[in-house]
Amino acid sequence: MYDSSNHTVSIDKKYCPSCYRQFEGDIVNCPHDQTELRGPGNDPLIGSVFAERYLIESVLGLGGMSIVYKAQHSLMNRTVAIKMLHRNLKDDGMALERFRLEAQAASSLSHQNVITVYDFGISPSGEPFFVMDCIEGESLEKVIDQEGRIPYLRAISIFKQVCDGLEAAHKKGIVHRDLKPANVILTRRDDGAEQVKLVDFGIAKLLPQAGKVQQQLTRTGEVFGSPIYMSPEQCLGRELDTRSDIYALGCLMYEAVAGEPPFIGDSYLATMNMHVEQHPKLISEKAPSADVPAELEAAILCCLQKDPDIRFQTASELRDVLSSISKALGGKDGGALLDSRKQAAPYGKGTKKKAPVELILVSTVSSVLLVTVAFVALWPGASDDRGAPLDKLIWSLYLSQAEEDVKKGNYEGAERNFSKAEDRCRRFGDRKQRLQTTLRSKTVLYEKWEGHAEDLEKLNNQIAAIDTERVKQEYEELMKLIDTFDSKAQSGVSQSSKMLKAEAEIPKFVSVSAKLSGKGLWLEQEQLLKRVLAIEKKMVGDDNVVVAKLEMRLAECYIAQRKFGQVRDLLSHALAVFEKHSADDPSFAVAALNKLGQFDLDRNDFEQAEPELKTALERARKLKNRDNILLLCLRSFADLLQLTDRVSQGDALDREADLLEKKIPRDEQWRL
């Protein structure tokens, strides 16, 4: 029977209802807190009706946050598993919220490879709970523990189903964050085929245990996930997206076919550092007797790239590659393919020398191209990321090998592999994102390699040109999008829908506007801001903070182009709006007043500039936690004093600004 928690409680085990440790034998009281232990004979819920409809039969599992019971629905005659939050956590707001989010995430999914949640609530006695499938099966973790590792054809079948379950979650905007073998449950369908169920979309607290099991749990406030399977960005506490689950799946796949994880240190912190800093050993080197196909190894290594941009970007993309590999190795021509792969493999059982990437690629390409269904090589990719999966796989391997060569000081080898990676990624329609990633990585080579200053300069110019090209593409797409908003709608409802969509895109317009400014594309920025302002004014009117912010940006754009005629009107109107709404956030009004005074100062209109800048500085001194605005006001007023023959007073403000600047993080100094 599946245990949906982290540790199975069999009918022979007892547990402490206070600390939730588990014990075997004749022990009666918990040796840690002397609480009477519970088990099949004295658990108060067994044999009772819970939440007025579930007859509790037995304990299935026990975890850091919850306990799971097997039960029968009294009216529907259905066997279910009921997960209840530990009683000592009922008043823990964070634990309760995680429990609720887990139930909400799982219940929003309806997919054959994700556990089904039927019910969620609070029992009359105050117990938070949710009800889910009671699955007959065992975890992938248990299978690996018992068998050592899994044959690769069976493993591929499991991985494909994991991808399907993840893709269903990702489409719902859900990132699992804790994918590991314990959360992959293997069951049997009626036809005998193996079926995967993904479980536990919540995060468990750390139990007082050691070693690998300890690292697979979570320490509240420190680690959110299982360190053995955490992505580098998760280890660093950065914002996560679905590609973090791709990395975790890579760790899971690696362990399944190699028999051990790619990284495991002496502590959870050591393991996290390995994810961030080290590259995994080839599976063929760590477990040569597993005889893992080179093409499967390449797919797993692609998932384990440190940079999310060079992993598989979606679970469905990985699944398609696995399907093609499966057909190549186990399909109609599987025998011939396996023979050719074994003959071509540059490494195998007993081989200690690390296989060069070129030989891995030869094996991969030869195997895939031998099949008539060459999906991996021929599928053009998703509409927003054109390129065959095989090309992306080969590119990631070349790039990884080049970066390894740089670390080892093999600069000539690194340059060759960077060139191969560049050639491969020029085939993609991903807005040159992978090309840009490759070139930026290549700059590290030329920074370290003496005598290549000219190459470094050319490379930086190429990166800048690609940046500009990508910004222009974004601009053109947004202008086309604005055209659809401006088109005449067939009905009032349709027009309202368009305007709401336009409102939702405002952050994107602002972001691209900033990029255009950074590239000196002020004409394009002006056109974009004018169009967006027209839409926003039509949507919410002139008296709106968003309109005022856009006007400030348009004024800056005019100043950059030396089109001063409309600047004062824009800044004055923005200031008036910010003043009107200053109760919400007075800092915008202060920044706008300082901007207006700075504009007048730059135009040598000292008479208007002085009262504006002086008032802005006085107000800035009253703001809380906005030292960046105070810094700007100090610099502006100091500049005015120095230009109007009050040098000593201006110097005093500059010295105050110098002291303040040291306190403010550099990336916060000029942010408003």
N, C-alpha and C positions, 0 to 999 in steps of 0.2 A: 504494500500500500504506500502511495506517495506521501511523503512528509513535506508539506508546503512551507515548513519553517526551515531552520538551518540544521537541526539535530533531531534525529528520530528518537521517539520515546516508545520502546516496545512495551508489551504487557508485563514484562518482567522488571521494568525500571520504575523508580519512584522519582518524584521531583519535589523541590521545596517551593511552596507557594509564596515565599517572601523574596528569596534571591534567585529562584528558578534554576538552580543547579540540579544536576541529575545524579542519581545514585543507584547502585545495585546491591543485592544481598539482603541481609536481615536488618539493616540499619533502620531505625525508627524516626530519629530526630536529626535535623540538619546539623552537622558538626560546626557550621559557621555561625548560625544564629539560633540554634536549638528549636526551630520551628518544626512541628510535626510534619513528616513527609506525607505526600499523597501518592496514590497509585490506583490501580484498577479497583481495589477493595474499598477505598475511602474517599475517592474524589467526589465532592458533593454534587457535581453536575451530572456524573454518569447515572443514567436511569431517570433523570429528571427531564421535564419539558422546558426547553429554553425559548425565550421570546414568544411564548404561547403557541408555538407550532413546530418546534424541532425537538425530537426525542434524542437525547445525547446517548451514544452507545459506548464510545471509548476515546482515549487520547491517541491522536495520530502523530503530533509533532510539537516540539517546543523550541522557541527561538528567543532571541534577545529582547524582542518587543512583544511577542504574542505566543499564544498557545492555540493549537488546532485540534478540534474534536471531530470525530466521525458522528454523523447524526442522520436520522430519518425525518423527512418532512411528513408530519402527521396526516396531512390531507392528500398530498400528491404521491405518496409512497415512493419518494426519490431519495437515494443515498447522497448526502452532501458532506462537504467539509466546512466547518464553521471556524473562522479565525477570530480570536478575541484578543484585544489588547490586555496586557498584564494589568492586574488591578492596581499595582503600585505606580502605574504610568497614567492612570485615568486623569490625574490632575496635572500631568506634564503637557503643557500646550503644544510644544514642538512635537512630541511623540504622537499626540492625538492628531495633529495636522498631517503628519507623515502617513499615519494610518488611514486617515480620510482620503488623502491624495492617492494612496495605493489603490484603495477601493474604487475611487473615481476613475483612475486611469484604466484599470483592468475592466471595469464595467462598461466603459465607453467603446471597448473593442469587441468585435464579433468576428472571430477568425478561427479556423480549425487548428491553427498552431499557437493559439493563445488561450490560457485557461479562462473559462467562463465564470463571471461573477453574477449571481442572481439577485442578491439582496444585500442591503447595508442599512445599519441603523444603530440605535441605542436600545438595549433591552429595558423592560420595566424596572430591573434592579440596577440600571445605570451602566451596563457593560457595552462598550463600543464593539461592534462585530460586523463581519461581512461573510456572506455565504457563497461558496464556489463549488466547482466540480470536485467530486471525490474521485481522484484518478487512480486506477490500478496501473502501477508501473514503478520505475526506479529512475533515479537521477543519473545524468551523464557522469557526474562526479563519482557515484558509486560504481558505475560500469568501468570507468578508468581505474579506480582503486582496485577492482577485482581482476581486471584483464590486463592492466599495465598500459595498454594503448589499444586503439581501435583500428581495424583494417581500413585502408584509405577509401575503398569503394563504399563501405558502410558509412564511414565518416562523412563522405561527400553528400550522401543521401540525407544525413542528419543536418549538415550545414545548410543545405538548400532549404530545408523546412524552417530552420532558424531564421534564415534570410526572409522567408515569406512572412513569418510572424513579426519580425522587426519592421519590415516594410509596412505592414498593416498599422503598427504602432506609430511609425514615423509619419505616415500620411495623416494621422490624427494629431500630429504635433507632440507626440509623446516620445521622450528619450528615456530608455530603460535605466541607464546609469549604473546598473549593477548586474550586467550580464556575466554569468560564470557557469561552470558545469553543474553546480548545485541547483541552478534555476532553469535548467533544461531537462525536462522530464520525458522519458521514453516510454510510450505505451504501445499497445497493439490494437489495430483496427479489426473489424469483424473478419476481413479477408486475410488477417495474419500479418499484414504489412506494418512496419514500424512507423509510429507517428510521434511527432515532437509536440510538446506543449511548453510554451514559455510561461513562467510564473514569477511571482514576487516582484512587482513593480514598485515596491517600497524599499526603504533603506533601514537595515537592522542596526541596533546599537551593539557596541563591542562587549562581548562576554569575557569574563576573566579567564581566558585560556591562552595558550601559547602556540608558537610555530605557525604552520600554514593555515590552520583553522582560524587562528586569531586574525591573520591578515585578510581573511575572507569576510570579516565582519566590519562594522563601522564604529568608529569612536566619535561620538557626537561632538560637533564643534571643531573636529580636526580632519577627519577623513570622511568623504561622502562617496562611498563605493567600496569595492574590494580591491586593495592595492595590487594584488597579483594580476588583475585584469583591467586596471585603470589606464586610460590614455594619458599621454604626457600633459595635455592641456587640463585634464581633470586633476592630475597630481599637482599642477601648478596653481590650481584654484581659478582657472580662467573660465570664461563663458563657454558652455558646451552646446554642440549641436548634434545632429544624428550621426556625424562621422566619428564621434567619440564611441558610439556603440559599434561601429565598424572595426575600430581598433580593438575593443574588448572581444569582439567575435574572432579577430585574428589571434588573440591570446588563447582563446578557447579552442580554436581549430589546431593551433600549434600543440597545445597540451594533449588534445585527443589523439593526434597521429604520432607525436613524439614520446608521449608518456609522461612528460613534465612540462611545466610552463616555460615560456621564453625567458622570464626573469623571476628570480625569487632570492631575496637577500636574507640577512640574519634578522631583520626587523621590518615592520611595515614601511618605515621611513627609508631604509636602505633599498627596499624594493621599488618604492616610488622614484628614488633617485636614478635607479637603473632604467626605468621607463623613460625618464627625461634625457639621460645622457648616453646610454649604451645602445648598440645595435644587437639584435639577437643573433645567435649562432645559426648557421644553416641547419635545418632539420637533418639533412643528410650527414652532417658532421656530428650533431648531438646524438642522433639515433640512427646510425647507418643501417642497422638491421631492419628498420621499419620499411625500407625500400620505397619511400614516398616519391611519387612521380614528380619530376622537375616542374611540370606545369602547375601542379597543386601547390608545391612549395613556393613557386613564384607568386601565386595568388595570395597565399598566406602572408608572405613578406610584404606584398603591396598593402595589405590591411595594416601592417605594423609600422608603416612609415611615420616618422615623428611629426611631419608637417601634414595636417589634415587635407591640404590641397592636393597632395600627391597619393592619397589613398583612393580606394574606390569611393565614389561620392555618394552612392546610394546602395542600399541592401539589394535592390533588384538588379543593379549592375553586377554586383558580386555573384548573385544567384545565376545570372545568365552565363557568366564565365564558368562557374562550377558545373552547370548543365552541359556545356560544351566539352569540358574536361571529362565529365562522366561518360558522355557518348563516345569520346575518343578512346577512353581506356577500358570501358566495359561494354561497348556496343557491339554492333555486327562485326566490325573489324578489330575488336579489342585485342585479340590474341596477337595479331601481327604488330599492332601498335606497341604492345608491351614488349615484344621481342626487340623491336627497333629501338625502343627507349632504353632497354637494358644494354644493348650494344653500344649506343651512342653516349650513355651516361659517363661523365668524366670523373665521377666519384661514386663510391658504393661502400659496401661493408668492408671495414678494415682500412679504409682510406683516411689518412689524416690530413692530407693537403686540402686546403679550402678551394672549392670549385670556383674558377673565375666566372664572372657574369656572362661572358661571351658563350661559354660552353652550356651554361644553363639555358640561354636564349636559343642556341642551336637545337637543343633537345626539345624545348617548348615549341618552337616554330615547326620543326619537322614532324612532331607528333600531331599537332593540330591540323597542319595542312594535308596530312594523309587522309583525313576523313572527308566524306562528301558534304557533310553538314559542318562547314567551317564557320560557325556562328561567331566565334570569338574573333576571328580574323576579318569577317566581312560585315558584321552588323555595324551600321554607321553611327550608333550612339544616340543618346537622347537629343531632343531638338535644341536644348540650350547648352549642350556639351557634346558637339559632334566629334566623332573619332572612335575607331574600333577599340573594344576593350583590350585586345591583344597589344595594340600600339601603346595604350596607356600603361599596361603592365610592363612592357619592355622599357618604356621611358622611365618608369619609376625605378626599375632595377639599375639602369645606366646611371641615373642621378644618385642613387644610394651608393653605388660603387665609386662614383667620382668623389663624393663627400668623404668616403672612407679613405680613398687615396690621398686626399688633401691632409687628413689627420695623420696619415703615416709618412707624409713628406714625399710621396710619389707623385710629384707635380706633373710630369709628362703623361703618366697614366691617367691622372685626373683630367687633364686637358682633353685627352682623346675621348674619355667617357662623357665629359660635358658636351663635346661636339656631337657625339652620337645621340645624347639626350636631346640636344637642340634640334637635330635633324628629325628625330621621331616626333617631338611635340609640335613641330610646324605643320603636322598633318591634322591637328585638332582644331575644332571650331569652338573653342572655349574662351573667346576674346583674348587669346594669347596669354591666358592666365598661367598655364604651365610653362610657357616659354619665359615669361617674366620671372617665375619662381626659379627656373633653371639659371637664368642669367644672374639673378641676385646671388644665388649660391656660388656661381662662378667668380663673382667679385672677390670672395674670400680667398680663392686660389691666387688671383693676381695681386692681392694685397700682401700675401705671404711670399710670393715668388719674385725674387729680385730680378730687375731688368725688364719688368713687364708693366711699367707705369703707363706707357702709351696704350697698351692693350686694355688696361683698367679704365683709362679715360674713354676709349672707344666704347667699352662695355657700358659704362655709366650713361653715355650719350644715347646708346641703343635702348637702355632701360627707360630713360626719360622720354624718348620718342614713342615707345610702346605705351607708356603711361598716358601721354597726350592723345594718342590714337584711341585708347580705350575710353578716355573721358569724352572725346568727341562722339564716339559711338553711343555712349549713354545719353549725351545731350540730344542727338538726333532721334533716338528712340522716345525720349520724353516729349520732344516737340510733336512727334507723331501721336503720342498718347493725348497730348493737350488738344490736338485737332479733333479727336473723337469727343472730347468733352465740349468743345465749342460747336460741334455739329448740331443741327436742329433735331430735337427729339420728337417722336411721334405723339407723345402724351406728356401730361404733367408728371405722372408717375415715373416715366422713363427719364425725364429731365432731372427729377429729384435723385433718381438712382445714379445718374452720371455725376451729379454734383457731389454726392456722398463719396463716390469712388475717387473723385478728384481730391476731396478733403483728406482721404486716407493716404493719398500719395504725397501730401505736402512735405513730410520728412525727407522723402527721396529727392524731391525738387530742391530742397535746401541743401542736402548733401552734395548733389551734383553741381549746384551753384558754387559751393565752396571749392570743389575740385576745379571748376572752370577758372575761378579767380586765381587759384594756386598755379595754374598753367599759363596765366596771362591771357586767357581767352575771354576778354572782357566784353566784346561785342556779343558773343554767344551767351555769356552770363546775363547781359542786359536784356536780350530777347527773351530768355527763359524767365527771368524775374518779372518782366512786364506781363507776360502771359499768365504766370501763376498769380500775380497780384490781382489781375482782372477777374480770375476765377474766384479767388478768396473773397474779394469785395462783393461779388455777385452772391456768394454763399452766405456771408455773415455780416456784410456791411463794412463801413470804414472804421467804425469804433471798435476795434478788435486788436488784441495784443499780437496775434499772429500776423495780421496786416502790418502792424507797426514794426515787427521784427523784419519782415520782408522789405519794408521801406528803408530800414537802416542798411540792409545789404545792398539794395539798389543804389542808395546814396554813395556807399563806398565804391560801388562799381563805376558810378559817374565820376567820382573823384579820381579814380585810377586812370580814367580816360580823359581827365581834365575837362569834363563837361560840367562846369560849375553852375550853370543856370538854374537847374532844378534841385540842387542839393539842399539848399536851405529850407525850401518848402517841405521836402520829404522829411528832413530831420526834425523840423518844427512840428509837423503833424505827428510823427512817431513819438516825440517827447510829450505832446499833449495827451496822446492815448495812454502812454505809460504813467503819466501823472494821474490820470483819471482812475487807473487801476493799481495805483501804488500800494493800496492796502494789502493786496495779494503778495506783491514782491516789489519793494521800493528800489531795488538794485538796478532794474531796467531803466527807470527814470533817471537815476544818477548817471549811468553809463551813456544814455542818450544826450543828457545835458552836457557832459564832458565832450562827447563827440561833436556836438554843435559848437561848443567853445573852441575846440581844436580846429574845426573847419574855419571859423572866423580868424583864429590866430594864424593859420597857414595863409590866409588871404590878407594878412597884415591889418585886419580890422580890430585893433587892440581895444577900442572903445567898447565894442560889443563883446569881445572875447573875455575881457577881465571879469565882469560880473558873472558870466556864465561859468567860467572855470573856477572862480572863487566859491560860488554857491555849490558847484558840484563837489569840490573838495570838502567843504563843510559837511555836506550830507554824507559823503563817503566815510568820513570819520565816525559817523553814527551807525553805519551798517555793521551787522554782526556776521562774522565768518565770510566776509567778502574782501579779503586783503588784496585780491587781484585788481578789483576796481579801485580801491584806495591807491594802489601803486600807480595805475594809469593817471589818476587825478593829480597825484603828487608830481609826476613827471611833466604833465601838461602845464600846471600852474607854475612850476619851477621854470619851464621854458619861457613862459610869458614874462615873468619877473626879470629874467636875464636879458630878454630882448628889449625891455623897457627900462634899462639902466638901474635895476635893483638886483645886482649880481649877488651880493652877500645873502639876501633873503632867498634868492633862487637856489644858491648853493646849499643853504641850510635844508631846504626841502629835498634837494637831490641826495644829501647825506641821509636824511630820514628814509628816502626811497631805497637807497642802497642797503640799509639795515633790514628793511621790510622784505626786499627781494631775496635776501639770504634765507628767509623763513619760508618762502613759498616754493613748493615743488615747481621745477622748470616748466613742466607741461601744463601747469595751472596758471602761470603768471599772466598770460594774455587771453585767458578764456573768460568770456562774459556769460 
